[in-house]
Amino acid sequence: MNFTSYLNYRKDVIFISIRQAKNNECTKDGRSWYVDLTYRDLLGKRCRYHSKKFATRREAKDHEAEFKVKIKTQTEFTNLTFKDLIQEHYQYQQDKVKVTTLSNYKNMMVYLEPLENIKLESFNIRHFEMWRQFMNSKPISTRYKNGVYKYLKALMNFGTKWYDINFVKVYNKMTNFTNPNERKKEMLFYTLDEFQRFLSVETNLKFRCAFQTLFYCGLRNGELRGLTWNDIDFNRSTLTVNKNIVKVPDPKTGKPYTVTSPKTSSSYRTIPIPNFLLKDLSDLYNDDANYYGFRESWYVFGNIDPLSATTLLDRKTKNAFMARVKDIRIHDFRHSCASLLIDSGANITLVAKYLGHTKIDETLNTYSHMYQNRLDTIVNIIELQNSRLNNKVIEAKPIILLEHKETLPEPEEESYDYEEYEMIKPKNKDDLVL
């Protein structure tokens, strides 16, 4: 039973309304939105709630949601199950996370089915171990198992925060998934030579530009497909990443995709375009501009709608087969870009900024193995510096001893900070060590 049906069943809430105060009722700083609702408590007594005023309707809406949960926490939770908790959490997160995160929640809910009918108050470590065995029987990677495990912990934290469910005893005993026999997948990427062979079989200008942008600019799949012509500055030779296309249907537009913000705040970036790629993009722009109804808001790799992910994937697979090079993922073109930059000696800070990473640590952790290839370069630098030192003629100045002792410089007296370093004195003669 979800939250709405539960409240309808109990008839606790009579009506909920978000109102806006009149001009003469606003606060001095302009706050005017508030929550005004009437509900019945556990004793059936009719209560009126009037919140403080908020600056925006969104803030009042969030407060309304929190108060609804607060009303529910006043009821009995002995029958609340994980299924109820999953639904409540999903509903609570709808306006707080990206659509991709909500989609991931839905995909992971399937793996929590064994826990759905378990009451929250009776959840113990045996239930968790049973669920672990269920997860280990599934043909999914350890990384994804730990993703579901993290989702389960988020649900439990949500239950503790909003329903005061005590999960401490089982929470402290829970452990993540490990598999010592699972071999970590090797990161695939194209060398510059392999990419040139891959590109040599591509005859379509739009796809040539797409694969070159992936390889030389290091864009993510969704970032590439989200590029529009007004994101390309031909005068400054730059492109700007400010959108992302995800494979989640948009209920507002009815499109099979959704346009969202980039992955992180650091993913917003403007990067330079190589001259040879800029020329190809210019030719592509001239071709698209001949279409009827062309606008700058058209997608660079598409038109009114972006190029579908499957179309780009099929083209990539076909080219790899024809060029007789290994077939890598679309995201591996981004790894190829990082490999090219690192192998060419690019500064790690610039590589992180170019790829849109939040922290340098992310770049180092992802591509640290690529720096192993440059260890020989470090040794060569040391050898070079050492050889220069050996070849350099060092002129030693002779030491002239003076005849008169008085002319020799007096040695400087050693000074000690006795406040900081206190000498330990022996208590008696027997403690003296000769």
C-alpha positions in Angstrom: 0.0 0.0 0.0 1.6 3.3 -1.1 1.5 6.5 0.8 -1.5 8.1 -1.0 -3.7 5.0 -0.8 -2.8 4.6 2.8 -3.9 8.1 3.7 -7.0 7.8 1.6 -7.8 4.6 3.6 -7.3 6.2 6.9 -8.9 9.5 5.7 -6.3 11.4 7.8 -5.9 14.2 5.2 -9.0 16.1 4.2 -7.4 18.4 1.7 -3.9 19.7 1.0 -3.4 23.0 -0.6 -0.4 25.3 -1.5 -1.5 28.9 -1.3 0.1 32.2 -2.1 -0.5 35.1 0.3 -1.8 38.5 -0.8 0.7 41.3 -1.2 -0.1 42.9 2.2 0.4 39.4 3.8 3.8 38.7 2.4 6.9 38.8 4.6 9.3 41.7 4.5 11.7 39.7 2.3 8.9 38.8 -0.1 8.1 35.2 1.0 4.5 34.5 0.1 4.0 30.7 -0.5 2.7 28.5 2.3 1.0 25.2 3.0 -2.6 25.2 4.3 -4.1 21.8 5.1 -6.6 20.1 7.3 -6.2 16.6 8.6 -7.4 14.2 11.2 -5.1 12.8 13.9 -5.1 9.3 15.3 -8.0 10.1 17.6 -10.1 11.4 14.7 -9.7 15.0 15.8 -9.8 17.5 13.0 -6.6 19.6 12.9 -5.6 22.6 10.8 -2.0 23.2 9.8 -0.7 26.5 8.5 3.0 26.6 7.6 5.4 29.4 7.6 5.9 31.3 4.3 8.4 30.3 1.6 10.1 32.2 -1.2 9.0 29.9 -4.0 6.2 27.4 -4.7 8.8 24.6 -5.0 10.0 25.2 -1.4 6.4 25.0 -0.2 5.8 21.9 -2.2 8.9 20.2 -0.6 7.6 21.2 2.9 4.2 19.8 2.0 5.8 16.4 1.1 7.8 16.4 4.4 4.7 17.2 6.4 2.8 14.3 4.7 5.6 12.0 5.8 5.5 13.4 9.3 1.7 12.7 9.5 2.4 9.1 8.4 5.1 8.7 11.1 2.4 9.3 13.7 0.7 6.0 12.6 1.6 2.4 13.4 4.5 1.0 11.3 4.4 -2.6 12.4 3.0 -3.7 9.1 5.2 -1.5 6.9 7.2 -3.7 4.4 10.1 -3.2 2.2 7.7 -2.9 -0.8 6.1 0.1 0.9 9.5 1.6 1.7 10.6 1.2 -2.0 7.5 2.9 -3.3 7.8 5.7 -0.7 11.4 6.3 -1.5 10.8 6.4 -5.3 7.9 8.9 -4.8 10.0 11.1 -2.6 13.0 11.2 -5.0 10.9 12.0 -8.1 11.6 15.7 -8.0 15.0 15.5 -6.4 17.2 13.3 -8.7 17.7 13.0 -12.4 15.5 10.8 -14.6 18.5 8.5 -15.2 18.7 7.9 -11.4 15.0 7.1 -11.2 15.4 4.7 -14.1 18.3 3.0 -12.3 16.1 2.7 -9.2 13.4 0.9 -11.3 15.9 -1.5 -12.8 17.3 -2.3 -9.3 13.9 -2.9 -7.7 13.7 -6.2 -9.5 16.7 -7.5 -7.4 14.9 -6.5 -4.1 11.9 -8.7 -4.7 12.9 -11.4 -2.1 12.7 -8.6 0.5 9.5 -7.0 -0.5 7.2 -8.9 1.9 9.5 -8.6 4.9 8.3 -6.2 7.6 10.8 -3.5 8.3 10.7 -3.9 12.1 11.5 -7.7 11.8 14.4 -7.3 9.2 17.5 -9.0 10.5 20.9 -10.3 9.3 19.4 -13.6 8.2 17.1 -11.9 5.8 20.1 -10.0 4.4 22.2 -13.1 4.0 19.3 -14.8 2.2 19.2 -11.8 -0.1 23.0 -12.1 -0.7 22.6 -15.7 -1.8 19.9 -14.6 -4.2 22.1 -11.9 -5.6 25.1 -14.3 -6.0 22.9 -16.6 -8.0 22.3 -13.9 -10.6 24.6 -13.6 -13.7 25.5 -9.9 -13.0 28.9 -8.3 -12.2 30.1 -7.7 -8.7 30.1 -4.0 -9.4 26.4 -4.0 -10.2 25.7 -6.2 -7.2 27.3 -3.5 -5.0 25.3 -0.9 -6.8 22.1 -2.7 -5.7 23.6 -3.1 -2.2 24.2 0.6 -2.1 20.6 1.2 -3.1 19.4 -1.1 -0.3 21.4 0.9 2.2 19.9 4.2 0.9 16.4 2.7 1.4 17.3 1.7 5.0 18.6 5.2 5.7 15.4 6.7 4.3 13.4 4.4 6.5 15.4 5.5 9.6 15.1 9.1 8.8 11.4 9.3 8.0 9.9 6.3 9.9 12.3 5.9 12.8 12.9 2.3 11.9 16.0 1.0 13.8 18.2 -0.8 11.4 21.4 -0.4 13.4 21.8 -4.0 14.5 21.6 -5.4 11.0 23.2 -2.3 9.3 26.5 -2.7 11.1 26.8 -6.4 10.1 26.1 -5.9 6.4 29.0 -6.3 4.0 29.4 -5.6 0.3 30.0 -8.1 -2.5 33.4 -9.5 -3.3 34.6 -12.0 -5.8 38.3 -12.8 -5.8 37.9 -15.0 -8.9 36.3 -12.3 -11.0 38.8 -10.8 -13.4 38.6 -7.1 -13.9 37.7 -6.2 -17.5 40.5 -4.7 -19.4 39.9 -1.1 -20.6 39.8 -1.1 -24.4 40.9 1.8 -26.5 42.1 2.6 -30.0 45.6 3.9 -30.7 45.9 6.7 -33.1 46.9 4.2 -35.9 43.9 1.9 -35.1 41.5 4.9 -35.1 42.8 6.1 -38.5 42.2 2.6 -39.9 38.7 2.6 -38.3 37.9 6.0 -39.8 39.3 5.2 -43.3 36.3 3.0 -44.1 33.7 5.6 -43.1 32.4 7.5 -46.1 29.5 9.4 -44.5 30.5 12.9 -43.4 28.2 13.0 -40.4 29.5 9.7 -39.0 33.1 10.7 -39.7 32.6 13.9 -37.6 30.8 11.9 -34.9 33.6 9.4 -34.4 36.3 12.1 -34.6 34.5 14.2 -32.0 34.3 11.1 -29.7 38.0 10.3 -30.3 39.6 13.7 -30.2 37.3 15.6 -27.9 36.6 12.8 -25.4 32.8 13.4 -25.2 30.4 10.9 -23.6 27.8 9.3 -25.8 25.0 11.4 -24.5 27.1 14.6 -24.7 27.9 13.9 -28.3 24.3 13.3 -29.3 23.2 16.4 -27.3 25.4 18.8 -29.3 23.4 21.4 -31.3 24.8 23.7 -33.9 24.6 26.7 -31.6 27.1 24.8 -29.3 29.7 25.0 -32.1 31.6 28.3 -32.2 33.4 28.3 -35.6 35.1 31.7 -34.9 36.7 30.5 -31.7 37.1 26.9 -32.8 35.4 25.5 -29.7 32.4 23.3 -28.8 30.4 23.6 -25.6 29.0 20.7 -23.6 25.8 21.8 -21.8 23.3 19.0 -22.5 23.0 15.2 -22.3 20.7 12.8 -24.1 19.6 9.7 -22.1 17.7 6.7 -23.1 14.6 7.4 -20.9 11.3 8.3 -22.6 10.1 11.9 -21.9 6.5 11.9 -20.9 6.2 15.6 -21.6 7.3 15.5 -25.2 6.5 11.8 -26.0 10.1 11.4 -27.4 11.9 8.1 -26.8 14.8 10.1 -25.2 15.1 12.8 -22.6 17.3 15.9 -22.7 19.0 16.5 -19.3 21.8 18.4 -17.8 25.4 16.9 -18.1 26.5 14.2 -15.7 28.1 16.6 -13.2 28.7 20.3 -12.8 32.3 19.8 -14.1 30.8 18.2 -17.2 29.8 21.7 -18.3 32.8 22.7 -20.4 34.0 24.5 -23.5 36.9 22.8 -25.3 38.9 23.6 -28.4 38.3 21.7 -31.7 41.3 20.5 -33.8 41.5 22.4 -37.2 40.9 19.3 -39.3 37.8 18.4 -37.4 36.6 22.0 -37.5 36.8 21.9 -41.3 34.8 18.7 -41.4 32.2 20.2 -39.1 32.0 23.3 -41.2 31.3 21.1 -44.3 28.6 19.2 -42.4 27.0 22.5 -41.3 26.8 23.7 -44.9 25.2 20.4 -45.9 22.6 20.6 -43.1 21.9 24.3 -43.7 20.5 23.3 -47.2 17.6 21.4 -45.5 14.2 23.0 -45.4 13.5 24.5 -42.0 17.0 24.3 -40.8 17.7 26.0 -37.4 20.8 26.4 -35.3 19.0 24.4 -32.6 19.2 21.3 -34.8 21.3 18.5 -33.4 24.8 18.3 -35.0 24.5 14.5 -35.2 20.9 14.2 -36.2 18.6 17.0 -37.2 15.4 17.9 -35.4 16.0 14.8 -33.2 19.4 13.5 -32.2 21.0 10.4 -33.7 19.7 7.3 -32.0 22.2 5.4 -29.8 21.5 2.1 -31.7 22.3 3.7 -35.1 25.6 5.0 -33.9 26.4 1.6 -32.3 25.6 -0.3 -35.4 27.7 2.0 -37.5 30.6 1.6 -35.1 30.4 -2.2 -35.2 30.2 -2.2 -39.0 33.3 0.0 -39.4 35.3 -2.0 -36.9 34.6 -5.2 -38.9 35.4 -3.6 -42.3 38.6 -2.0 -41.0 39.7 -5.2 -39.2 40.3 -3.6 -35.9 38.9 -4.6 -32.5 35.3 -3.6 -31.8 35.2 -1.3 -28.8 32.3 0.4 -27.0 31.2 3.9 -27.8 32.4 5.0 -24.3 35.8 3.5 -25.1 36.4 6.3 -27.6 36.5 8.6 -24.6 39.1 6.2 -23.1 41.0 6.4 -26.3 41.1 10.2 -26.1 42.5 10.0 -22.6 45.1 7.5 -23.7 46.2 9.7 -26.6 46.6 12.7 -24.3 48.4 10.8 -21.5 50.7 9.0 -23.9 51.6 12.4 -25.5 52.6 13.8 -22.1 49.6 16.0 -21.4 49.3 17.5 -17.9 46.9 15.4 -15.8 45.0 18.6 -14.6 44.3 19.6 -18.2 43.3 16.1 -19.1 40.8 16.1 -16.2 39.4 19.4 -17.3 39.2 18.4 -21.0 37.2 15.2 -20.1 35.0 17.0 -17.6 36.0 15.1 -14.5 35.0 16.5 -11.2 38.4 15.8 -9.5 41.8 14.9 -10.7 41.6 11.8 -8.5 38.9 10.5 -10.8 41.2 10.8 -13.8 44.1 9.2 -11.9 42.0 6.3 -10.6 40.5 5.6 -14.1 43.7 5.9 -16.2 46.5 5.3 -13.7 47.4 2.0 -15.5 48.1 4.1 -18.6 50.9 5.9 -16.7 52.7 2.6 -16.3 53.8 2.9 -20.0 55.5 6.2 -19.1 57.7 4.8 -16.3 60.5 4.1 -18.7 60.3 7.8 -19.7 61.0 8.7 -16.0 64.0 6.4 -15.9 65.3 8.0 -19.1 65.0 11.4 -17.6 67.0 10.3 -14.5 69.7 8.7 -16.8 69.9 11.9 -18.9 70.3 14.2 -15.8 73.0 11.8 -14.4 75.0 11.8 -17.6 74.9 15.5 -17.8 76.2 15.8 -14.3 79.1 13.3 -15.1 80.0 15.2 -18.3 80.1 18.5 -16.6 83.6 19.7 -15.6 83.6 20.8 -12.0 86.5 23.2 -11.1 87.5 22.7 -7.5 89.0 25.7 -5.7 92.1 24.9 -3.6 91.9 25.3 0.1 94.6 27.7 1.5 95.6 27.2 5.1 96.5 30.3 7.0 99.7 30.4 9.0 98.3 32.4 11.9 95.7 30.7 14.1 94.2 34.1 14.9 93.1 34.6 11.3 91.1 31.4 11.3 87.4 32.0 11.7 86.0 31.0 15.1 83.5 28.3 15.1 80.0 29.4 15.8 78.6 28.5 19.2 75.8 25.9 19.1 72.6 27.3 20.5 69.8 25.2 21.9 66.3 26.1 22.8 66.2 24.8 26.3 62.5 25.5 26.6 61.8 23.1 23.9 64.5 20.5 24.5 65.2 19.9 28.1 68.2 17.8 29.1 67.6 14.8 31.3 70.0 14.9 34.3 71.0 11.8 36.2 69.6 11.5 39.7 72.8 10.0 41.2 76.3 9.0 40.4 75.3 5.4 39.6 73.2 6.6 36.7 76.2 8.1 35.0 77.3 6.2 31.9 81.0 6.7 31.0 
